[in-house]
Amino acid sequence: MKLDCQRREIMPHVEIKCFPGRTEEQKQICAEKLTEVVAETLGCRISSVSIAIREIAEEDWKTEVWDREIVPAGENLYKKPGYSYE
């Protein structure tokens, strides 16, 4: 795979995890708005941004998201949730 001077444009990827129940239209609008903010804030092209939205069942949230991602994120978690499992 050849990566040349365009390498700096191969970023960023954002993954949103949420409970099921949002419509496809809501997810599309969220992705579009988030793409604009990410591109403007991080100084990259809109075409360089990718957004994934993954639905996680409420009963799986603690083990799949809280324990595996939120707790270990530490100082990399720039926006902490307003809830806790402790």
C-alpha positions in Angstrom: 0.0 0.0 0.0 1.4 3.3 -1.0 1.0 6.3 1.3 2.5 9.5 0.1 2.1 13.2 0.9 -1.7 12.7 1.3 -1.1 10.6 4.4 -1.9 13.5 6.7 -5.4 13.6 5.1 -6.2 10.0 6.2 -7.8 10.9 9.4 -9.9 11.2 11.6 -12.4 8.4 12.4 -15.1 8.9 15.0 -17.2 6.1 16.4 -20.4 6.9 18.3 -21.9 4.2 20.5 -25.5 4.6 21.7 -28.5 2.7 22.8 -30.7 1.4 19.9 -33.7 3.5 18.8 -32.4 6.3 16.7 -33.8 6.5 13.2 -31.5 6.3 10.1 -32.4 10.0 9.5 -31.2 11.0 13.0 -28.0 9.0 12.6 -27.3 10.6 9.2 -27.9 14.1 10.4 -25.7 13.5 13.5 -22.9 12.2 11.2 -23.2 15.2 8.8 -23.1 17.7 11.6 -20.3 15.9 13.5 -18.3 15.7 10.2 -18.5 19.5 9.8 -17.4 20.2 13.3 -14.5 17.6 13.3 -13.2 18.9 9.9 -13.3 22.5 11.0 -11.9 21.9 14.5 -9.1 19.5 13.5 -8.2 21.3 10.3 -8.9 18.5 7.8 -11.0 18.0 4.7 -14.6 16.8 5.1 -13.7 14.0 2.8 -11.1 12.8 5.2 -13.6 12.3 8.1 -15.4 9.0 8.7 -18.1 8.5 11.2 -19.5 5.2 12.5 -22.6 4.8 14.7 -22.8 1.6 16.6 -25.8 0.7 18.6 -25.2 -1.2 21.9 -28.0 -2.8 23.9 -28.6 -1.1 27.2 -28.0 -4.4 29.1 -24.5 -4.6 27.4 -23.5 -1.0 27.9 -21.5 -1.5 31.1 -19.4 -4.4 29.9 -19.1 -3.2 26.2 -18.6 0.5 26.7 -18.1 1.5 30.3 -15.7 -1.2 31.4 -13.8 -1.6 28.1 -13.6 2.0 26.9 -14.7 4.7 29.3 -12.9 3.6 32.4 -9.6 2.8 30.8 -9.6 6.0 28.7 -8.3 8.1 31.5 -6.9 11.4 30.4 -7.9 10.7 26.8 -11.6 11.0 27.7 -12.1 14.6 26.9 -15.8 14.6 27.7 -16.8 12.5 30.7 -20.3 11.1 31.0 -22.7 12.4 33.7 -23.4 8.9 35.0 -21.4 6.3 36.8 -21.6 2.6 37.6 -19.6 2.9 40.8 
